[in-house]
């Protein structure tokens, strides 16, 4: 029988991947650590005694984008979930991990079912999102987000030994959805958001604005783009857009933004990047930015329930924020600790705060570093000890 591993981790690729991996290995080198990217599953660590585990598993997808978008909801998405489920089920059965940790609802649901059968000592569910909403959706999106997803989240919630909710609103929305107080064993919150400053972060004078993440219709980039020629002309400020197009859309919004930039001649002040897998390279790409934007045009998107990952990335790199109220509860933290500006999604409100952030870079950088010192994150070992002591 294969030697049991101490920790099996399956997390989404996020801003804290680097230090999270380091801390997981400080807890135990006898760990299997996988991270879920946009198009693949990536192995970051395995014990030396384990052989045969793939380092990368790419999700299958046809090359034809139109065909992919048409068939994604009822074929490709289920295929991707099945791959994820069977792969981690295989690992769990073969190596019988003592502790399992995931922020993937799909994997969490799977592990909740097999918790007793396989014999996990401890299950940590890091609930980052709440997808169910009353917003206008296609049939398949509604079925996935409002029927299947809440049910799986419910299983992961009631069977986990420790649940880490991104904000208190996630728990509130869960209880409202089920019309009762959903039982949870031990609950912690990541609000206010703890931040660890990246080693690549700098307090030097910076000249660029950045947008990080998938480009969606409510990303608000159309509000900023017409202002870029003036910003470039007066201060040589450029906009860096870093992230992939939403893969299963027939007409990804990123393509529309690229067309808008080309049509209006904004090429000299707007730079596009695909998603950058290497954390150090990614950090070095945005280290010269004095402003990170998250200009959601909707106050009721699922992002308003949590803390958008891009906000975490910006703070980690000591980049002040320009956000709209669609960023949820964290907007009050931004105002309280003077980490940037919170505005309404109006083009008229964008230019003054950008110029203020540009001219007061030292002030805002100092505020971010003070905030990071005040709200330090628990270590992986701290979380595991909490969950284990509970059980």
Buried (B, 14 or more C-beta within 10 A) or exposed (E): EEEEBBBBBBBBBBBBBBBBBEBBBEBBEBBBBBBBBBBEBBBBBBBEEBEEBEEEBEBEBEEEBEEBBBBBBEEBBEBBBEBBBEBBBEBBEBBBBBBBBBBBBBBBBBBBBBBEEBEBBBBBBBBBBBBBBEEEEEEEBBBBBBEBBBEBBBBBBBBBBBBBBBBEBBBEBBEEBEEEEBEBBBBBBBBBBBBBBBEBBBEEEBBBBBBBBBBBEBBBBBBBBEBBBEBBEEEEBBBBBBBBBBBBBEEBBBEBBBEBBEEEEBEEBBBBBEBBEEBEEBBBBBBBBBBBBBBBBBBEBBBBBBBBBBBBBBBBBBBBBBBBBBBBBBBEBBEEBBBBBBBEBEBEBBEEBBBBBBEBBEEBBBBBBEBBEEBEBBBBEEBBBBBBEEE
